[in-house]
Amino acid sequence: MAVLTALAVLLGTGTAHAAGYRYWSFWEGSGTGWTYATQGPSLVRPDDGTVQGFRFAVSEDSQDAAKPRHAPDFAKICAGTPARDGTKRIALVIDAGTAADAPSGETPPAPRTACARVAPDASAAEALASVAKPLRYDSAAMLCAISGYPRTGCGEQVPDADGGTPSAAGATPPAGSGTASDVVDSSGGGPSAGVFVGAAAVLLLGVAAIAQARRRRG
């Protein structure tokens, strides 16, 4: 009975609410769409002619993160910024999200684009700083605010849809959320289903072994 109880508890852990976070996510333009960045903007050194995107929203992980709502169109964004020797041009899409994702008492600014002309070795973070100051970072180098939005907070957890407090598991925002060194966990975070299945199989084998031993004693 104790083994079966442990099995029920283990399998039940998969139903806990996932944590939601309010943060700036970082994206790279890919053709006509967006790809969630695998590194933070301080590490990415984009080539001339590329598009970088930033989106503020509430999401659980990289799999459900909201994308910038403006197409990554370099030609259009940088149409008024001619090429110049010794520099590169990076198109930027800055989307502060919707009122539903905004911290209490704040109103998100309208989405905008900008064309940054920076040094050839400049990072995405440096390109952003050249057109969207003030930026705000926390002590772990996570990007907290662009052009002063939001005024406070940085990757904080938010209540789940039922109004409760999210699970404490994974109490940090998803990787790729504007930090300098994070790498995206393509699994979306948290233990994989295989962990639970494997543990359940071990417990079931234990139950079978106990039952067989009892039959032998009988």
LODRENSE-473104 format. One record per atom (N, C-alpha, C): residue in three letters; x, y, z. Coordinates in steps of 0.001 Angstrom, whole numbers, plus 500000, padded with zeros to 6 digits. Example, Ala and Ser with C-alpha at 12.3 -4.5 7.8 and 13.67 -1.06 7.14 Angstrom:
// LODRENSE-473104
ala513190494310507800ala512300495500507800ala513200496700507800ser512850497750507080ser513670498940507140ser512900500030507870
***
This chain:
// LODRENSE-473104
met500826498801500000met500000500000500000met500866501258500000ala501978501220500783ala502867502384500820ala503461502652499458val503802501568498732val504374501738497396val503363502357496457leu502101501900496515leu501061502449495651leu500792503905495975thr500849504246497264thr500653505649497658thr501758506519497093ala503002506023497192ala504133506778496638ala503981506975495145leu503481505951494458leu503269506055493014leu502244507128492698ala501159507166493465ala500116508166493226ala500635509570493451val501454509742494498val502024511052494780val502950511487493661leu503794510553493200leu504743510870492134leu504032511290490875leu503046510508490439leu502335510825489212leu501524512100489371gly501089512384490578gly500295513584490799gly501093514852490663thr502421514785490801thr503226515992490694thr503176516584489313gly502798515833488323gly502751516358486959gly501603517304486725thr500658517412487692thr499496518267487491thr499663519629488124ala500803519921488748ala501002521214489398ala501012522332488368his500531523506488782his500516524656487877his501942525074487542ala502200525347486276ala503505525854485869ala503621527318486266ala504850527743486510ala505071529129486897ala504988530043485685gly504399531224485876gly504379532235484828gly505297533376485237tyr505926534010484261tyr506867535088484526tyr506564536279483625arg506801537472484147arg506642538703483366arg508043539200483024tyr508398539205481733tyr509774539530481382tyr509894539936479902trp511045540508479557trp511401540814478171trp512069539579477567ser511456538999476551ser512084537890475843ser512847538425474635phe513813537669474173phe514725538090473110phe514567537167471908trp514441537766470714trp514151537012469499trp515093537414468364glu515254536490467418glu516052536768466228glu515179536597464988gly515235537583464103gly514447537517462890gly514932536388461997ser513981535622461468ser514310534491460606ser513363534501459422gly513809535044458300gly512930535170457139gly511802536131457447thr510572535623457444thr509420536466457751thr508902536222459166gly509615535392459949gly509148535060461291gly510211535297462344trp509924534784463545trp510813534982464684trp511235533647465281thr512485533606465757thr513022532442466450thr513493532874467825tyr513063532126468861tyr513476532444470231tyr514994532333470329ala515641533367470826ala517105533400470875ala517647532341471829thr518765531730471472thr519389530711472317thr520416531292473269gln520707532590473150gln521626533274474049gln521054534653474354gly521556535258475425gly521131536606475760gly521726537629474810pro521154538830474751pro521608539861473804pro523030540342474036ser523557540182475241ser524934540607475491ser525951539682474828leu525530538459474505leu526431537498473879leu526267537426472368val525099537784471875val524835537712470435val525456538920469732arg526245538663468714arg526848539729467912arg526334539579466481pro525174540180466221pro524514539976464924pro525281540592463763asp525104539987462606asp525726540510461393asp524956541712460865asp525602542477460024asp524926543578459348asp523732543027458554gly522603543713458658gly521430543299457900gly520503542356458638thr520760542082459922thr519903541187460690thr518880541971461509val517893541235462025val516822541845462824val516767541150464176gln516720541942465240gln516599541446466597gln515281541960467190gly514603541109467959gly513318541503468522gly513273541347470032phe512493542206470690phe512297542141472132phe510803542252472403arg510266541337473228arg508831541326473520arg508611541171475024phe507791542068475582phe507449542003476995phe506108541308477138ala506062540265477958ala504816539516478118ala504942538588479320val503837537943479648val503823536907480684val503768535559479990ser504690534663480327ser504692533330479734ser505331532350480686glu505107531050480432glu505649530001481286glu507064529608480885asp507325529548479570asp508632529121479098asp508793529543477648ser509907529123477040ser510195529530475669ser509186528992474665gln508476527913475034gln507541527305474102gln506269528137473928asp505872528882474959asp504640529662474832asp504896531167474873ala506170531576474791ala506500532996474844ala505893533748473657ala505368534940473934ala504754535765472892ala505834536391472010lys505626536328470710lys506589536878469755lys506325538368469526pro507318539110469047pro507071540488468631pro505992540513467553arg505121541520467601arg503989541569466680arg504298542327465387his505530542691465163his505946543377463931his506849542439463145ala506662542368461846ala507479541481461010ala508940541926461026pro509883540973460992pro511311541294460988pro511795541707459591asp511356542867459145asp511637543348457789asp512787544350457836phe514012543855457626phe515175544735457708phe515110545869456682ala514759545548455449ala514747546554454388ala513829547723454740lys512701547421455340lys511746548480455697lys512198549256456924ile512674548531457936ile513065549198459185ile514280550102458983cys515223549661458176cys516464550424457976cys516498551177456644ala515342551378456055ala515289552058454750ala515884553462454800gly515719554147455931gly516223555513456048gly517610555603456654thr518285554468456817thr519621554458457417thr520592553805456443pro521261554600455613pro522151554015454597pro523366553328455218ala523922552374454489ala525121551672454946ala526288552646455023arg527221552361455909arg528387553227456075arg529588552349456403asp530722552628455761asp531930551846456007asp532306551886457490gly532772550735457984gly533221550666459361gly532110550523460385thr530888550301459916thr529759550113460829thr528871548985460300lys527911548596461106lys526884547655460663lys525528548183461115arg524480547745460412arg523121548164460757arg522339546963461277ile521713547158462431ile520882546128463050ile519469546682463189ala518506546004462607ala517104546413462754ala516565545856464062leu515837546663464805leu515303546265466103leu513793546442466148val513116545450466676val511673545515466914val511474545443468425ile510857546465468985ile510668546560470436ile509171546593470716asp508662545511471280asp507224545350471515asp506983545193473014ala506424546223473626ala506197546220475075ala504958545446475487gly504289544793474546gly503187543916474897gly501860544614475109thr500954543916475749thr499581544376475920thr499306544810477359ala498175545455477561ala497790545897478899ala497618544712479838ala497203543568479300ala496991542378480134ala498300541883480746asp499433542142480070asp500726541691480567asp501455542745481382ala500924543962481420ala501606545064482089ala501542544933483607pro502588545361484312pro502529545399485769pro501426546361486221ser500929546157487416ser499858546996487943ser500248548471487924gly499358549296487383gly499587550735487363gly500416551234486202glu500820550345485294glu501637550770484150glu500925550511482832thr501214551348481856thr500646551216480517thr501773550968479527pro501720549884478763pro502827549596477837pro502883550609476701pro504068551083476361pro504197551961475185pro503910551181473909ala503588551902472852ala503271551263471574ala504504550560471008pro504303549457470287pro505436548789469635pro506136549754468679arg507439549603468558arg508175550468467637arg509357549724467044thr509908550295465999thr511106549741465367thr512187550807465344ala513423550366465184ala514547551292465105ala515668550622464336cys516497551426463719cys517662550911462997cys518912551430463694ala519673550527464287ala520878550909465020ala522097550783464114arg522870551850464028arg524152551778463321arg525236551716464384val525944550607464446val526903550363465526val528213549829464968ala529176549648465856ala530482549111465454ala530339547674464966pro531237547229464101pro531136545877463525pro531085544753464552asp531701544948465722asp531726543883466727asp530695544097467834ala529765545009467645ala528785545325468686ala527815544171468921ser527397544019470154ser526412542993470511ser524999543520470286ala524022542613470376ala522625543026470258ala522250543976471396ala522819543744472579ala522547544610473720ala523066546023473461glu524231546128472845glu524796547442472536glu523971548142471467ala523487547388470487ala522619547974469465ala521340548496470098leu520764547725471009leu519549548154471695leu519799549411472517ala520908549448473227ala521233550607474060ala521390551876473240ser521798551737471984ser522025552922471155ser520723553596470699val519604552878470810val518343553444470313val517202553412471330ala517398552773472476ala516259552576473384ala516611552799474849lys517457553754475142lys517763554071476536lys516547554735477195pro516438554623478551pro517344553893479437pro517001552415479524leu518044551589479591leu517869550170479852leu518120549918481339arg517505548874481846arg517712548506483254arg517995547017483336tyr519065546655484059tyr519446545267484253tyr519470544960485752asp519330543666486107asp519478543298487507asp520895542801487754ser521171542352488979ser522530541948489344ser523004540703488604ala522057539942488008ala522422538751487245ala522507539046485755ala522501540332485397ala522596540780484006ala521360540443483189met520215540277483841met518963540073483120met518400541426482713leu517938541530481474leu517348542770480976leu515972542963481614cys515816544035482385cys514581544270483140cys513681545312482486ala514259546319481843ala513452547396481272ala514111547958480023ile513275548305479044ile513720548958477815ile513008550294477722ser513775551349477481ser513218552718477451ser512433553008478724gly512925552471479836gly512308552728481125gly511056551935481433tyr510693550976480566tyr509492550173480808tyr509866548711481024pro509317548111482093pro508503548718483157pro509380549461484160arg508736550268484996arg509492551074485952arg510138550213487023thr509439549153487429thr509955548279488485thr509768546817488080gly510349545919488856gly510188544493488605gly511208543969487612cys511416542637487692cys512361542020486768cys512163540508486759gly511397540004485792gly511201538573485659gly510444537950486808glu509548538734487450glu508852538208488618glu507773537195488240gln507463536290489180gln506369535359488987gln505042536100489119val504027535597488424val502707536210488482val501685535138488859pro500520535532489398pro499491534548489761pro499044533749488549asp498660532480488778asp498167531672487676asp496727532035487342ala496154531355486373ala494822531699485881ala493748531560486946asp493993530729487979asp493024530524489047asp493199531510490185gly494158532429490008gly494385533427491037gly495313532974492138gly495857531759492018gly496756531245493034gly498196531597492728thr499065531268493672thr500487531509493471thr501077530386492649pro501870530682491617pro502454529632490794pro503349528715491615ser503594527538491066ser504489526590491709ser505856527215491917ala506503526874493021ala507832527416493297ala508896526748492450ala508551525643491796ala509538524930490977ala509988525794489824gly511274525854489596gly511812526639488491gly511594528113488718ala512008528645489868ala511693530016490239ala512588531038489576thr512902530836488311thr513615531828487524thr512958531899486160pro513002533087485496pro512379533212484185pro513019532272483182pro512333532001482072pro512894531114481050pro514217531623480518ala515064530718480098ala516313531115479476ala516019531880478196gly516980532707477775gly516764533510476594gly515950534747476877ser515737535056478174ser514891536177478529ser515678537458478733gly516669537672477895gly517428538896477986gly518646538796478876thr518964537622479415thr520140537483480253thr521387537352479406ala522524537561480040ala523775537567479284ala524256536181478912ser523937535172479719ser524586533881479505ser523666532683479442asp522351532870479583asp521456531723479584asp521339531091478210val521104529784478182val520836529053476955val519467528417477080val518668528451476026val517306527944476078val517268526452476347asp516378526045477246asp516099524627477462asp514980524256476508ser515305523525475436ser514318523241474399ser513170522385474885ser513323521764476052ser512243520941476581ser511161521783477219gly511401523084477375gly510400523955477977gly510518524039479477gly511533523417480090gly511755523521481524gly511045522439482294gly511579522135483484gly510961521149484358gly511349519736483982pro511080518772484883pro511417517377484601pro510658516883483382ser511287516036482597ser510620515506481415ser509649514408481814ala508721514090480915ala507756513017481184ala508467511694481401gly509625511513480749gly510371510271480907gly510807510013482330val511094511086483080val511498510911484474val510376510276485267phe509135510805485083phe507990510280485812phe507664508852485384val507721508585484085val507425507241483590val508435506242484122gly509715506627484091gly510753505728484582gly510587505424486055ala510309506451486859ala510132506242488298ala508909505386488558ala507845505610487798ala506630504818487970ala506914503350487651ala507716503103486619ala508052501726486245ala508811501035487362val509745501755488013val510508501186489122val509584500794490260leu508623501680490574leu507681501389491652leu506801500192491319leu506348500109490090leu505512498971489695leu506282497658489780leu507562497687489402leu508391496489489525leu508523496078490989gly508612497097491865gly508693496809493291gly507436496126493790val506278496582493333val505001495972493712val504962494521493257ala505396494266492021ala505387492900491488ala506308491991492284ala507460492499492704ala508421491691493455ala507855491307494813ile507170492258495456ile506575491977496763ile505514490896496637ala504661491029495610ala503581490068495408ala504142488667495142gln505205488576494356gln505813487280494047gln506416486646495294ala507041487464496133ala507638486934497366ala506576486364498286arg505428487039498361arg504337486562499219arg503783485221498722arg503704485090497386arg503194483827496839arg504133482675497179arg505450482936497128arg506416481900497424arg506323481476498882arg506129482432499798arg506023482100501227arg504739481308501503gly503666481595500677gly502413480883500869gly502533479464500387
***
